[in-house]
Amino acid sequence: MTSARTVSRLVKSQIASDGAGVKLRRSIGSGEISELDPFLLLDNFGTENPDDYIAGFPEHPHRGFETVTYMIAGQMRHKDSTGAEGVLGPGSIQWMTAGRGILHSEMPEQREGEMSGFQLWVNLPAKDKLCAPRYQNIEPEDVPFAQIEKGQIRVLAGEVEGIDGPVCGPVSDVAIDPVYIDINLQSGGSYRHSVEPGHTAFVYVFDGSVEVAGKTVEKHHLAILSDGDSVQLSSRGGGRMILVAGRPIGEPVARYGPFVMNTFEEIQQAVEDFRSGNF
């Protein structure tokens, strides 16, 4: 028996800042919604004013979860304590598993022009929280497109059924079995996406306006979906959104700034390890 998902909650993202003063809009991880298992944070940054992004995200620690950076426009240089370094450009994605601990920075590789994209935090199950840090750094040319009627989808993780057949995203070997797709619908476009029943799912609109399961969702709004096996998306005047889904972890969450563990004692240990240089 099939059941279409509906919008169970609509959340307007809140204006915030992070790093050394980067202006952004926060939905998950805000005062409106602290977390959405397994997702801990969703930030949408987007501006043409260098003063809003030029200070970047200087070196800072992470432990116990994964950070996912998806660039829409602009360039950001990544460096970290493992010696890894690279530039994230338009259309690229980095799925970083912080595991037992890492120090990293993300700094603008430009002094003018548009900088926009997303950062998503994904929890790790207890058994993986102290794993070795690792990366999936994926260049724009390695992120495939799926063509649909009156639209196009960039497939970062998961699978999309396009006009020419199924298209799979390059992100793999992630505990939550994620879906992460960037959907651009033209005026009058529509698309139905299959979603694994029981998985948490949401849609975030970052351009135009979209009807999610028949409910209008405007720019800068997060639509949390009910359970079901699919979601219907359409747009009268054109709209662009990300659709993200993943398997809930269902474990206790203890978080303190850049550390996400299962207990307060584990948070204390993370702070102690960071202060003693044991990352």
Buried (B, 14 or more C-beta within 10 A) or exposed (E): EEEBBBBEEBBEBBEBEBBBEBBBBBBBBBEBBEBBBBBBBBBBBBBEEBEBBBBBBEEBBBBBBBBBBBBBBBBBBBBBBEEBEBEBBEBBBBBBBBBBBBBBBBBBBBEEEBBBBBBBBBBBBBEBBBBEBBBBBBBEEEBBBBEBEBBBBBBBBBBBBBEEEEBEBBBEEBBBEBBBBBBBBBEEBBBEBBBBEEBBBBBBBBBBBBBBBEEBBEBBBBBBBBBBBBBBBBBBEBBBBBBBBBBBBEBEBBBBEBBBBBEEEBBBBBBEBBEEEEB
